[in-house]
Amino acid sequence: MHRRPMTAGQSKTQSTEATHLRESQLSESERRMARLVRTIEGEIVPRLVMSRRAMCVPAPLAGRPDLGPDAAEVRELVRLLLAHDVAVASAYVDTVRRGGASLEGVCLHLLAPAARELGLLWEEDACDFMQVTVGLCRLHQLLRELSPEFRPESVEMEPEKSILLAPAPGDQHTFGITLVAQFLRKAGWEVWHEHPADGADLIDLVRRHWFAVVGLSVGSESRVEEVAAIIRSIRQASLNRSVGILIGGPVLVARPELAQLVGADGTAADGPMAVLRAETLCSSHAAAN
C-alpha cells in the first residue's frame, strides 16, 4: 500500500508539532535556547533589515544586494561559529561583505540561515546542546556588532515625549525592543528601557513616573491574558490618565488583532512603525486634552 505524499502545508504542520513535542521534553535552559533560535531568525534579523530600509540608508557596497551570500557561505559561517571564537566569524562576515554582499544581504541570507542551521543541527542531534548554545551566543554577538550601522544619529530629546519600553513580565524577548528604543531616541523621545521583575514593578514605574506612552514586548500568545491584565492595571495606576499603550513582538506580527483584544492602542512591527504609532498617540491625546 502506497502512502499518499504529504503536501507542503502538512509537512510544515508535522514539523512544527514535532518541534513543540521535543521542546516539551527539554529543560528550561534548553527551551530558552530553542526560543533564541526562533527569535534570531524570525524577529531580530527582520527588524534590523526593515529598520535599515525605513531609514533609507544606502548600502555600503553595490555588489549583490539581492542575492546575498550563498548556501556554501552559510555552511562556512556555521562551521566557524561552532569551532572558533566570535572574532574569526566576524572576520569572515567582513570578507563576505567586501566580496559585494550588502548589509541587508548578510542579515537575510547569511545570519538568519545560520541561526536556522544551528537549530537544525541541534534538532537532528548533529551537535549537542552546549555546542549549539555557544554558536548561537556568537551569532548574537555578530548581530550586536552590526547593529550600530542601523542606528540613526542622536538628537535632542523632547521632554514632553516620554515612553516606557519593557518586555511583558516573564518574557525573554528583549533584543527587538532594544532596537525600537534606538529609533525612538532618534525621533526625540525620552526612553525608559526597563526590565521589571514582575507586573508589580511595572505598575510601580507608571505610578511614580509620567509617560506619554508605554510599550510592551510580547513573545508568546500564552501570555495574552496576563498582558491584558497588565494593561488594565497600567491604565488604572498611570500618573498620565491618558497614557497610550503599544504592544509588539513576534506574536503580534502573526496576529496583530491581539492588540485590540488585550486593550492596547496599537501595535508596531518594527522601529520606524513604533515611532509613527507613538507620535500619533501622543498627538491625538494632546489634541483631546
Secondary structure, 3 states (H helix, E strand, C coil): CCCCCCCHHHHHHHHHHHHHHHHHCCCHHHHHHHHHHHHHHHHHHHHHHHHHHHCCCCCCCCCCCCCCCCHHHHHHHHHHHHHCCHHHHHHHHHHHHHCCCCHHHHHHHHHHHHHHHHHHHHHCCCCCHHHHHHHHHHHHHHHHHHHHHHCCCCCCCCCCCEEEEEECCCCCCCHHHHHHHHHHHHCCCEEEECCCCCHHHHHHHHHHCCCCEEEEECCCHHHHHHHHHHHHHHHHHCCCCCCEEEEECHHHHHCCCHHHHCCCCEECCCHHHHHHHHHHHHHHHHHHC
